[in-house]
Amino acid sequence: MGQNYGLELTFEQYLHNDLYFLLSSSVYNSTYKALDDKWRNTLFNSNYAFTFTAGKEFKTGAKFRNRIIGANIKVVYAGGLRKTPIDIEKSIAEGTTYYFEDRAFSEQYPAYFRTDIRVSMKRNRPNATHILSLDIQNVTNNKNIFGDYFNPISGKVKTYYQTPLIPVLAYRVEF
């Protein structure tokens, strides 16, 4: 049996004067009742999430063939995922990762933070729209934790991270 409750607020400005933005916030709790009849956090019970997305378009005019330059940003700040502690002694003895299952999702990773930016150039033509864009995901190169595991070679718990800074250059044609 699971239980989820919370509050979400969103403030949005649709494209107006070539500007848009969206501010969204959530505060919540997500738990489940385990077979041992105890209520525990779910993996995704980060308790809060805040997202800000905004963008601006700049029209170049006839001198630059009526292209549209776009600048966009997305910022996410959320509580970290939940984790189950690793049983170090048993992991060392068995040579693989073992968890304290009776303490499932009792700990929490640090908060998640990520900023993505995008610049684009759009040209509307009679039969198609051409878009050249550069997205830089995780522009701050923040090291967000994805998980932990026991490394039997070193005998230590190692942390692995989510994606680092990733540039994505794209050219798209829309008919």
N, C-alpha and C positions, 0 to 999 in steps of 0.2 A: 504494500500500500504506500502511496506517495502523497505528498502534500506540498503545494506551491502557492505562495501568495506574495503580493507586493504592490507597488505603486509605480506607474510610469507616467512621465510628463513629457510632452513634445511641443516644441515651438518651431514653426516653420514659416519661411518666407519663400513663396514660389518666385520664379523668375520675374523680377520687376526692376526696371532700369538696368537690365543686364546683370543683375546680382541675385543670388539665391543663397539661402542657408537653412540648416536644419540642426536644431539642438534637441537632443533626446537624453533623458535620464531615467534610470530604473533603480529602484531599491526593492530587494526581494529576498525571500527565503525559500529554499528547496530542500526538502528532507524526505526520507523514506523509512518505513518500519521494516527492520531486518527480521530474519527468521528467529533471532534470539529475543524478539519482542522489544528491541530498543530502537528509538528514533535516532537516525544518523543523517549527516549532511549527504547530499548527492555530490558527485564529482563536479558538477557545474554550479554549485552553490557559492558563487563568488560574492554574493550579497549586494553588489552594486555595479552599475555600468553607466558611463557617460560618453556620449558621442557628439562631436561637432563636425558638420560638413558644410563647406561654403565654396562658392565659386563666383567668378566674374568673367563676363565676356567683353571683349574690346573689338568694335567694328573698325576696320582699317580704312574703309572708303574706296572710291574708284581708283585712286592713285596706287593702291596696293591690291587691285583686282577684287575688292570687296571681301577680303578674307576676314575670318573671325578668329581672334586669338583668345584662348581660354586659359584661365588660371584657377586651379581647384586645390582644396586642402581637406583632409579628413583626419581627425584626431580621436583616438579611442583611449579611454582610461577606465579600467575595470578591476575589480578584485581578482586575485589569482585563483586558479583552479584549486580544488581540494586534492589532498594526497593522503595515501595510507603509509604510515611509517614502515621503514624497512627493518626487519629483524636481522641485525648485523651478525650476531653470534651464529644463528642458524644458517644464514647466507654463507658465512665463512666455512662452516662445517660441511655444507652441501655443495658449495662451489657454484651456486646460482642465487638469484634474487628471491628472497622470501619476505613476505609482508606480515605484519601483525593484523590479521584479518578481523580480530575483535575490536580494532581501532580504525576501521575503514573510514577514510575521508575525514579523519579527525584533525588533520593539520592543513594548512593553507600556504600555497606558494605566494611570493610577493606580488603586488599589484602588476597588472598588465598595462603597458603604455606603448602606443604606436602612432606615428604620424606618417601619412602618405601625402604626396603632392603630385600634381599633374599639370603640365602645360601642353596646350594643343593648338594646332592651326587648322581651321576648317575652311574649305572652299566649296561653295554651292555652285554647281554647274547645272545646265538644263536637264541632263539625264542621270546625274549621280552627284553625290556629295563625297568629297575626298577629305580625309582627316589624317593628319600626321600628329602623333602625340608621344610624349615622354612621361612615363609614370615612374616615380621613385617611391617604392614601398619601403616602409620603415626607415624613412629618411634620417632619423636620428641614430639609426643602428642600435636601438635599444635591445639588450639581451633579455628577452622574455623567456622564462623557464617553461619548458614543455613537460619535463619529467625527470625522475631519478631512477637509477638502476645500480645494482651491485656489480662491480667489476671483479670477477674472481682472480684475475691475474694480479691486479694491484692490491686486492683485498680492501678496496675502499668504495664508497658510494660516489658515483659520478652523476653529474647533472648534464642533461642535454637541453638545447635551446631551440626556440622557434626560429623562423627565417630571419636572417640578417637583412641589411640594406639590399634591395633588389631593384635595379633599373630595368624598365621595360619600354623599349622603343617599338612603336607600332604604326603601321600605315593601313588605313581601312577605307574601303570604298562602299558606300551605301547606295543602293539603287532605289 
